Amino acid sequence: MVTAAFLCVIVAGAALWRALSSELFVAHGLASASHHLAGAAGWIADVLVF
């Protein structure tokens, strides 16, 4: 049981390391930023999104 839990921690750590090294979280943050809206009406979208 302890070995299985330790293995899960190692695998989760490796997955997190890979996501951080590929800048996955940064890409998602930029994609969801209000300034990244395609076809938005400029400052109105900035005001309404926040």
C-alpha positions in Angstrom: 0.0 0.0 0.0 2.8 2.4 0.9 4.6 1.5 -2.4 1.5 2.2 -4.4 1.0 5.6 -2.7 4.7 6.5 -3.2 4.5 5.5 -6.9 1.4 7.8 -7.3 3.3 10.7 -5.8 6.2 10.1 -8.1 4.0 9.9 -11.2 2.0 13.0 -10.2 5.2 14.9 -9.6 6.6 13.9 -13.0 3.3 15.0 -14.7 3.4 18.4 -12.9 7.1 18.9 -13.7 6.3 18.2 -17.4 3.4 20.6 -17.4 5.5 23.3 -15.8 8.5 22.9 -18.1 6.3 23.1 -21.2 4.8 26.3 -19.9 1.3 24.8 -20.2 -0.1 26.9 -17.3 1.3 30.1 -18.9 -0.4 29.3 -22.2 -3.7 28.7 -20.5 -3.4 31.9 -18.6 -2.7 33.9 -21.7 -5.6 32.2 -23.6 -8.1 33.1 -20.9 -6.9 36.7 -20.3 -9.4 39.4 -21.2 -7.0 41.0 -23.7 -6.9 37.8 -25.7 -10.6 37.8 -26.7 -10.9 37.5 -30.4 -13.4 39.9 -32.0 -14.0 41.8 -28.7 -15.1 45.4 -28.7 -11.9 46.8 -27.1 -12.2 48.6 -23.8 -15.8 47.5 -23.4 -14.7 43.8 -23.2 -12.0 44.8 -20.7 -14.6 46.4 -18.4 -17.2 43.7 -18.7 -14.9 40.7 -18.3 -13.6 41.9 -15.0 
